[in-house]
Amino acid sequence: MTTRSDSDQRPTTKAGDASGQRAAADLLRRGRDLPRVPRRYGQWAAAVLFVLVTMLAAGWLWQQKSDRQEVLAVGVAVPVGSAIERDDLTVLEVAGVGDAISVGEVDSIVGSTAAVGLVPGQVLNHDMLTSDPTPGPNQRVVGVELDATRVPGGLVPGDVVTVLAVPPMGDPSTANELESPMVLADQVTVSSAVKVEGAGTRLTLVVPAGQANRVAAYGAAGRVAVVQAPTGGDR
């Protein structure tokens, strides 16, 4: 039997090693090349997405900015019945406040009267103002605080009410007093209505001068109730 010497085996081994190394290098090169296309595609997609998001954000900001307008607000507290002075006013940028008074109307607003109490930062609308001084001639402003059972819910400035004399809380009184309560003041205008947590509603009323003291006295004694009436009275 013929056997190969060590010298005969070495070239074969080297050739095999070289072939294996080339194959391994080729596989490694292919392995490196394969992810390149997906990576470039992913980067391109991310770039496109970033551009789209940036454009949408810019469009949204532009829309928000275009919807904003400069309106008048009060910078200090203005009590009901007080004249609006230029120093009382400030300018705010707002969006979505359809009834706000634009800054261009400032000259017509200065000198008008606060129909309700105004607080700092409050955006103005025309319902909060009047050209007639409050109280006017032969009028008085009276404040009363009423239990929820003695005042309609939802009263707003400008509503008209009738002020009645009623028994104190817990007093059953007589049938005549209940069936024919005394009218303390008729056609009274609500200047402001504020709900007080746990204490009912605090009303500011513009009352005829001849009835104001009586309304104030009955209110302080807890003997007032109000009934909402149509603006302008019944016909």
ZIFENUR-V747137 format. One record per residue. N is the residue number from 0. BURIAL is + if it has 24 or more other C-alpha atoms within 12 Angstrom, else -. Layout:
<<N | BURIAL> <N | BURIAL>>
This chain:
<<0 | -> <1 | -> <2 | -> <3 | -> <4 | -> <5 | -> <6 | -> <7 | -> <8 | -> <9 | -> <10 | -> <11 | -> <12 | -> <13 | -> <14 | -> <15 | -> <16 | -> <17 | -> <18 | -> <19 | -> <20 | -> <21 | -> <22 | -> <23 | -> <24 | -> <25 | -> <26 | -> <27 | -> <28 | -> <29 | -> <30 | -> <31 | -> <32 | -> <33 | -> <34 | -> <35 | -> <36 | -> <37 | -> <38 | -> <39 | -> <40 | -> <41 | -> <42 | -> <43 | -> <44 | -> <45 | -> <46 | -> <47 | -> <48 | -> <49 | -> <50 | -> <51 | -> <52 | -> <53 | -> <54 | -> <55 | -> <56 | -> <57 | -> <58 | -> <59 | -> <60 | -> <61 | -> <62 | -> <63 | -> <64 | -> <65 | -> <66 | -> <67 | -> <68 | -> <69 | +> <70 | +> <71 | +> <72 | +> <73 | +> <74 | -> <75 | -> <76 | -> <77 | +> <78 | +> <79 | +> <80 | +> <81 | +> <82 | +> <83 | +> <84 | -> <85 | -> <86 | -> <87 | +> <88 | +> <89 | +> <90 | +> <91 | +> <92 | -> <93 | +> <94 | -> <95 | -> <96 | -> <97 | -> <98 | -> <99 | +> <100 | +> <101 | +> <102 | +> <103 | -> <104 | -> <105 | +> <106 | -> <107 | -> <108 | +> <109 | +> <110 | -> <111 | +> <112 | +> <113 | +> <114 | +> <115 | +> <116 | +> <117 | +> <118 | -> <119 | -> <120 | -> <121 | +> <122 | +> <123 | +> <124 | +> <125 | +> <126 | +> <127 | +> <128 | +> <129 | +> <130 | -> <131 | -> <132 | +> <133 | +> <134 | +> <135 | -> <136 | -> <137 | -> <138 | -> <139 | +> <140 | +> <141 | +> <142 | +> <143 | +> <144 | +> <145 | +> <146 | +> <147 | +> <148 | -> <149 | +> <150 | +> <151 | +> <152 | -> <153 | -> <154 | +> <155 | +> <156 | +> <157 | +> <158 | +> <159 | +> <160 | +> <161 | +> <162 | +> <163 | +> <164 | +> <165 | +> <166 | +> <167 | -> <168 | -> <169 | -> <170 | -> <171 | -> <172 | -> <173 | -> <174 | -> <175 | -> <176 | -> <177 | -> <178 | -> <179 | -> <180 | -> <181 | -> <182 | +> <183 | +> <184 | +> <185 | +> <186 | +> <187 | +> <188 | +> <189 | +> <190 | +> <191 | +> <192 | +> <193 | +> <194 | -> <195 | -> <196 | -> <197 | -> <198 | -> <199 | -> <200 | +> <201 | +> <202 | +> <203 | +> <204 | +> <205 | +> <206 | +> <207 | +> <208 | -> <209 | -> <210 | +> <211 | +> <212 | -> <213 | +> <214 | +> <215 | +> <216 | -> <217 | +> <218 | +> <219 | -> <220 | -> <221 | -> <222 | +> <223 | +> <224 | +> <225 | +> <226 | +> <227 | +> <228 | -> <229 | -> <230 | -> <231 | -> <232 | -> <233 | -> <234 | ->>
